[in-house]
Amino acid sequence: MLLIGAVLSVCAWVGLIFFHGRFWVGGPWLSEGFGLSRGAHLSPDVTIIVPARDEAGSIASSLTSLLEQDYKGRFRVILVDDESEDSTAHIAHSLPDPHQRLTIVQGKPHPSGWSGKLWAVNQGEEEALRTLSPDGYVLLTDADIVHAPDHLSSLVARAQRDKLDMVSEMVKLNCVTFWERALVPAFVYFFALLYPFRQVADPRSPIAGAAGGTILLKRPMLEKIGGIRSLRHALIDDCTLGAHVKKAGGRLYLGLSEQAWSIRTYQRLGDIWHMIARNAYVQLRYSPWRLLGALLGMLLVWLLPIGLFLFARGKKRWIGATAYTMSCVSFVPTLRWFNLSLWRVLPLPLVASFYSCATIGSAVNHYSGAGVKWRGRFYGDET
């Protein structure tokens, strides 16, 4: 049985590396200066929507980076203060805004049936569509992200060059503390495993996804899918949006960003646990069978190879070593993106175990009635 498991593990890795959209290959990404190099002189209107709830620690840096974009066309920034209990709105009001680009919307209490973030984005959308030109774009981003000055130009240039309806990027997550360095790169790696970027971009593939930190969307497509209201029940809002756009015939781009960075820190192990457990069981559609399949997959792909390599003998050991080596090699591009040492490929099975346990914790939260928590609000499976 162990020998069969070892062979299946190697076969699984051959399939993942060669027949799963090259998920492990670094990028694609929009490099610095992409917008200028592509002649982004055709600059349609863009409205940037930033939902914020209790973001006093990051809102100044985030909004300032957006207000100082070097975009050649007309753009404005809408901050939706989602019932913050801190000084988020006060800080935003105090920021320099010489070009009068910033609009602050005081969010209304969110109704039943809406996730908090999407309700805030919906209010921003209503404000945005009042002035946005018919061929303009909406940029959705978070209040804990800082953008390079040419980021908006690069996003629009990519959308125009490739005639895309949606351009989304996984921003570079904070990776400074001990636990961030140990666990955060795997978050990006596993995301790319679930949503291979090249398959997302392939119109023939049913896989659709997006990364909520940066989503540029054409206004006609936003209206075609029914606006943000069509997503109001979603707890994984970014990937749900990507699925709606692709189902409507839209063309997608999903990649890694070199021009946007999250400044949210994860100081404690529990912070990263919560980041994973918040939506992991939602991702599995609350299915115990999908959970079982995911855990068996983790066992086969990451835990069995290292176990055979360390404790088995003969063929089983070397087959296990082959599978383990393949898993390590697949993690290298992600570590390079984070500028981390390559030795961090070695504990990947331990990291996978942590993610598996957090996924189980997500299921426990669901069945115990804890539901999903976002910014002090709880949501059950009815949303």
C-alpha positions as CSV (number, residue, x, y, z in Angstrom):
1,M,0.0,0.0,0.0
2,L,2.8,2.4,0.8
3,L,4.4,1.7,-2.6
4,I,1.1,2.4,-4.4
5,G,0.8,5.6,-2.4
6,A,4.3,6.6,-3.3
7,V,3.7,6.1,-7.0
8,L,0.4,8.0,-6.8
9,S,2.2,10.9,-5.1
10,V,4.7,11.1,-7.9
11,C,2.0,10.8,-10.5
12,A,0.1,13.6,-8.8
13,W,3.1,15.9,-8.9
14,V,3.7,15.1,-12.5
15,G,0.1,16.2,-13.2
16,L,0.4,19.3,-11.1
17,I,3.7,20.5,-12.6
18,F,3.1,19.7,-16.2
19,F,-0.7,19.7,-16.7
20,H,-2.1,22.2,-14.2
21,G,-1.7,25.5,-15.9
22,R,2.0,25.9,-14.8
23,F,0.6,27.2,-11.5
24,W,4.0,27.1,-9.9
25,V,5.8,29.2,-12.5
26,G,6.4,32.8,-11.3
27,G,4.1,35.5,-12.7
28,P,2.7,36.7,-14.9
29,W,3.2,40.2,-13.5
30,L,3.1,43.8,-14.6
31,S,6.5,45.3,-14.2
32,E,7.4,48.8,-13.2
33,G,7.0,51.2,-16.2
34,F,4.7,48.8,-18.1
35,G,2.1,51.5,-18.7
36,L,4.6,53.9,-20.1
37,S,6.3,51.3,-22.2
38,R,3.0,50.3,-23.8
39,G,2.1,53.9,-24.7
40,A,-0.8,54.3,-22.3
41,H,-1.8,57.6,-23.8
42,L,-5.3,56.3,-24.3
43,S,-6.4,56.9,-20.7
44,P,-10.1,56.3,-20.0
45,D,-11.7,57.5,-16.8
46,V,-11.1,55.4,-13.7
47,T,-12.9,55.5,-10.4
48,I,-11.1,53.8,-7.5
49,I,-13.3,52.3,-4.7
50,V,-11.8,51.7,-1.3
51,P,-13.9,50.0,1.4
52,A,-12.6,50.6,4.9
53,R,-13.6,49.5,8.3
54,D,-11.4,50.4,11.2
55,E,-8.3,51.0,9.0
56,A,-6.8,54.0,10.9
57,G,-3.3,52.4,10.9
58,S,-3.1,52.1,7.1
59,I,-5.6,54.4,5.5
60,A,-3.3,57.4,5.2
61,S,-0.5,55.5,3.3
62,S,-3.0,53.7,1.1
63,L,-5.1,56.7,0.1
64,T,-2.0,58.9,-0.4
65,S,-0.5,56.3,-2.8
66,L,-3.7,56.3,-4.8
67,L,-4.1,60.1,-4.9
68,E,-0.6,60.5,-6.2
69,Q,-0.9,58.1,-9.2
70,D,0.7,59.5,-12.3
71,Y,-2.2,58.3,-14.5
72,K,-2.6,60.6,-17.5
73,G,-6.4,60.4,-17.6
74,R,-9.1,61.5,-15.2
75,F,-9.5,59.5,-12.1
76,R,-11.0,59.8,-8.6
77,V,-10.9,57.9,-5.4
78,I,-14.0,57.0,-3.3
79,L,-13.4,55.9,0.3
80,V,-16.4,54.1,1.8
81,D,-16.2,54.3,5.6
82,D,-17.9,51.1,6.6
83,E,-19.2,52.2,10.1
84,S,-15.6,52.4,11.4
85,E,-15.3,52.8,15.2
86,D,-11.8,54.4,14.9
87,S,-10.5,57.5,13.3
88,T,-10.4,56.1,9.7
89,A,-12.7,58.8,8.3
90,H,-11.1,61.6,10.2
91,I,-7.6,60.7,8.9
92,A,-9.0,60.5,5.4
93,H,-10.5,64.0,5.6
94,S,-7.2,65.4,6.8
95,L,-5.2,64.2,3.8
96,P,-3.8,66.6,1.2
97,D,-6.0,66.5,-1.9
98,P,-4.9,69.4,-4.1
99,H,-6.7,68.0,-7.2
100,Q,-10.0,67.3,-5.4
101,R,-9.9,63.6,-6.3
102,L,-11.1,62.1,-3.0
103,T,-14.7,61.5,-2.1
104,I,-15.6,60.1,1.3
105,V,-18.9,58.2,1.6
106,Q,-20.2,57.5,5.1
107,G,-21.4,53.9,4.9
108,K,-24.9,53.0,5.9
109,P,-25.7,50.1,8.2
110,H,-25.3,47.0,6.3
111,P,-28.6,45.0,5.7
112,S,-29.2,41.4,6.1
113,G,-28.0,39.2,3.2
114,W,-24.9,41.3,2.5
115,S,-21.3,40.7,3.5
116,G,-20.0,43.8,5.1
117,K,-17.2,44.5,2.5
118,L,-19.5,44.0,-0.5
119,W,-22.1,46.3,1.0
120,A,-19.5,49.0,1.3
121,V,-18.3,48.4,-2.2
122,N,-21.9,48.5,-3.5
123,Q,-22.2,52.0,-2.0
124,G,-19.0,53.0,-3.6
125,E,-20.2,51.7,-6.9
126,E,-23.4,53.7,-6.7
127,E,-21.3,56.9,-6.2
128,A,-18.8,55.9,-8.9
129,L,-21.4,55.3,-11.7
130,R,-22.8,58.8,-11.2
131,T,-19.8,60.4,-12.9
132,L,-17.8,57.5,-14.6
133,S,-17.9,57.6,-18.4
134,P,-19.6,54.8,-20.2
135,D,-16.2,53.3,-21.3
136,G,-14.5,53.9,-18.0
137,Y,-13.0,51.5,-15.5
138,V,-13.6,50.8,-11.8
139,L,-10.6,49.8,-9.6
140,L,-11.4,47.9,-6.5
141,T,-8.7,47.8,-3.9
142,D,-8.3,47.5,-0.1
143,A,-7.5,50.1,2.5
144,D,-4.3,48.3,3.6
145,I,-2.5,48.4,0.2
146,V,0.1,50.8,-1.0
147,H,0.5,51.4,-4.8
148,A,3.5,52.4,-6.8
149,P,2.9,55.7,-8.7
150,D,2.5,54.0,-12.1
151,H,0.3,51.1,-10.9
152,L,-2.9,52.4,-12.3
153,S,-1.3,53.2,-15.6
154,S,0.0,49.6,-15.9
155,L,-3.3,48.1,-15.1
156,V,-5.2,50.1,-17.7
157,A,-2.4,49.5,-20.3
158,R,-2.7,45.8,-19.8
159,A,-6.5,45.9,-20.1
160,Q,-6.4,48.0,-23.3
161,R,-3.5,46.1,-24.9
162,D,-5.1,42.6,-24.5
163,K,-8.8,43.8,-24.7
164,L,-9.5,42.5,-21.2
165,D,-12.6,43.0,-19.2
166,M,-10.9,42.5,-15.8
167,V,-7.3,42.8,-14.6
168,S,-6.5,41.5,-11.2
169,E,-3.3,41.1,-9.2
170,M,-2.3,39.3,-6.1
171,V,-0.5,42.1,-4.2
172,K,2.8,41.3,-2.4
173,L,1.8,40.4,1.2
174,N,3.8,41.6,4.2
175,C,6.5,39.1,4.9
176,V,8.8,40.5,7.6
177,T,7.9,38.8,10.9
178,F,8.9,35.2,11.8
179,W,5.5,33.8,11.2
180,E,5.0,35.8,8.0
181,R,8.2,34.4,6.5
182,A,7.3,30.9,7.5
183,L,3.7,30.8,6.4
184,V,2.6,33.7,4.2
185,P,4.4,32.7,0.9
186,A,2.5,29.4,1.0
187,F,-0.8,31.4,1.0
188,V,0.1,32.7,-2.4
189,Y,1.4,29.3,-3.6
190,F,-1.8,27.5,-2.6
191,F,-3.9,30.3,-4.1
192,A,-2.2,29.8,-7.4
193,L,-2.7,26.0,-7.1
194,L,-6.4,26.6,-6.7
195,Y,-6.6,29.2,-9.4
196,P,-3.8,28.7,-11.9
197,F,-3.3,32.2,-13.3
198,R,-2.9,31.0,-16.9
199,Q,-6.0,28.9,-16.8
200,V,-7.9,31.9,-15.4
201,A,-6.8,33.8,-18.5
202,D,-7.7,31.0,-20.9
203,P,-11.3,31.5,-22.2
204,R,-11.5,27.8,-22.8
205,S,-10.9,26.9,-19.2
206,P,-13.8,27.0,-16.7
207,I,-11.5,28.2,-13.9
208,A,-12.1,31.8,-12.9
209,G,-10.6,33.8,-10.1
210,A,-9.4,37.2,-8.9
211,A,-7.4,38.6,-6.0
212,G,-9.3,41.2,-4.1
213,G,-6.4,43.5,-3.4
214,T,-6.4,44.8,-7.0
215,I,-9.3,44.4,-9.4
216,L,-9.7,46.7,-12.5
217,L,-13.1,46.1,-14.2
218,K,-14.6,47.7,-17.2
219,R,-17.8,49.5,-16.5
220,P,-19.8,47.8,-19.3
221,M,-18.9,44.4,-17.8
222,L,-19.7,45.5,-14.3
223,E,-23.2,46.5,-15.5
224,K,-23.5,43.3,-17.6
225,I,-23.1,41.1,-14.6
226,G,-25.6,43.1,-12.6
227,G,-23.1,45.1,-10.5
228,I,-21.8,44.3,-7.1
229,R,-25.4,43.5,-6.0
230,S,-25.1,40.3,-8.0
231,L,-22.4,39.2,-5.5
232,R,-24.1,40.3,-2.3
233,H,-24.2,36.8,-0.8
234,A,-20.6,36.0,-1.5
235,L,-18.0,35.6,1.3
236,I,-15.2,35.0,-1.2
237,D,-16.1,38.1,-3.1
238,D,-13.0,38.4,-5.4
239,C,-13.2,34.9,-6.9
240,T,-17.0,35.1,-7.2
241,L,-16.6,38.3,-9.1
242,G,-14.1,36.6,-11.5
243,A,-16.5,33.7,-12.0
244,H,-19.4,36.1,-12.9
245,V,-17.2,38.0,-15.4
246,K,-16.0,34.9,-17.1
247,K,-19.5,33.4,-17.2
248,A,-20.6,36.6,-18.9
249,G,-18.0,36.1,-21.6
250,G,-15.4,38.5,-20.2
251,R,-11.7,38.1,-20.6
252,L,-9.6,37.9,-17.4
253,Y,-6.0,38.5,-16.3
254,L,-4.7,37.3,-12.9
255,G,-1.1,37.7,-11.9
256,L,1.4,38.8,-9.2
257,S,2.1,42.4,-8.6
258,E,5.4,44.2,-8.4
259,Q,3.6,47.5,-7.9
260,A,1.3,47.0,-4.9
261,W,2.1,45.9,-1.4
262,S,-0.1,45.0,1.6
263,I,1.0,46.8,4.8
264,R,-1.1,44.6,7.0
265,T,1.1,42.7,9.4
266,Y,0.6,39.2,10.9
267,Q,2.5,39.4,14.1
268,R,1.2,36.2,15.7
269,L,0.5,32.7,14.5
270,G,-3.1,33.1,15.4
271,D,-3.4,36.0,12.9
272,I,-2.4,33.8,10.0
273,W,-4.6,31.0,11.3
274,H,-7.6,33.3,11.2
275,M,-6.7,34.6,7.7
276,I,-6.9,31.0,6.5
277,A,-9.8,29.7,8.7
278,R,-12.0,32.6,7.9
279,N,-12.9,31.3,4.4
280,A,-11.3,27.9,3.9
281,Y,-14.5,25.9,4.5
282,V,-16.5,28.5,2.4
283,Q,-14.0,27.7,-0.4
284,L,-15.0,24.0,0.0
285,R,-18.7,25.0,-0.3
286,Y,-19.4,23.8,3.2
287,S,-19.0,20.2,2.0
288,P,-17.6,17.6,4.3
289,W,-16.8,15.4,1.3
290,R,-14.8,18.2,-0.3
291,L,-13.0,18.7,3.1
292,L,-12.2,15.0,3.2
293,G,-10.9,15.1,-0.4
294,A,-8.7,18.2,0.4
295,L,-7.2,16.5,3.4
296,L,-6.5,13.3,1.6
297,G,-4.9,15.3,-1.2
298,M,-2.7,17.1,1.3
299,L,-1.7,13.8,2.8
300,L,-0.8,12.3,-0.6
301,V,1.0,15.3,-2.1
302,W,2.9,16.7,0.8
303,L,2.9,14.5,3.9
304,L,3.4,11.0,2.4
305,P,6.5,11.9,0.3
306,I,8.4,13.3,3.3
307,G,7.3,10.5,5.5
308,L,8.5,7.9,3.0
309,F,11.8,9.8,2.5
310,L,12.5,9.9,6.2
311,F,11.3,6.5,7.4
312,A,10.9,4.1,4.5
313,R,13.5,2.0,2.7
314,G,14.3,0.9,-0.8
315,K,12.1,1.9,-3.6
316,K,9.5,3.5,-1.4
317,R,12.1,5.9,0.0
318,W,13.5,7.0,-3.3
319,I,10.0,7.4,-4.9
320,G,9.0,9.5,-1.8
321,A,12.2,11.5,-2.2
322,T,11.3,12.2,-5.9
323,A,7.9,13.5,-5.0
324,Y,9.3,15.6,-2.1
325,T,11.9,17.1,-4.4
326,M,9.2,18.0,-7.0
327,S,7.1,19.7,-4.4
328,C,10.2,21.7,-3.2
329,V,11.1,22.8,-6.7
330,S,7.5,24.0,-7.3
331,F,7.8,26.3,-4.4
332,V,11.0,28.1,-5.5
333,P,9.4,30.8,-7.8
334,T,7.1,31.9,-4.9
335,L,10.0,32.2,-2.5
336,R,11.9,34.3,-5.1
337,W,9.0,36.6,-5.5
338,F,9.1,37.2,-1.8
339,N,13.0,37.5,-1.9
340,L,13.3,34.7,0.7
341,S,16.0,32.1,1.1
342,L,15.5,28.9,-0.9
343,W,16.0,26.7,2.2
344,R,12.4,27.5,3.1
345,V,11.2,24.9,0.6
346,L,12.3,22.2,3.1
347,P,9.6,22.7,5.7
348,L,6.8,22.9,3.1
349,P,5.1,19.7,4.4
350,L,4.9,21.3,7.9
351,V,3.4,24.4,6.4
352,A,0.9,22.3,4.4
353,S,0.0,20.6,7.7
354,F,-0.7,24.0,9.3
355,Y,-3.0,25.0,6.4
356,S,-4.8,21.6,6.7
357,C,-5.4,22.1,10.4
358,A,-6.7,25.7,9.8
359,T,-9.1,24.3,7.2
360,I,-10.4,21.8,9.7
361,G,-10.7,24.7,12.1
362,S,-12.7,26.6,9.5
363,A,-15.1,23.6,9.3
364,V,-15.3,23.4,13.1
365,N,-16.2,27.1,13.2
366,H,-19.0,26.5,10.7
367,Y,-20.6,23.5,12.5
368,S,-20.2,25.2,15.9
369,G,-22.2,28.2,14.7
370,A,-19.3,30.6,14.8
371,G,-19.6,31.2,11.0
372,V,-17.3,33.6,9.2
373,K,-16.0,36.7,10.9
374,W,-15.0,39.9,9.0
375,R,-14.1,43.1,10.8
376,G,-16.1,42.3,13.9
377,R,-19.1,41.0,12.0
378,F,-20.2,37.4,11.8
379,Y,-21.9,35.7,8.8
380,G,-23.5,32.3,8.6
381,D,-23.8,30.2,5.5
382,E,-27.0,32.0,4.5
383,T,-24.8,34.8,3.2
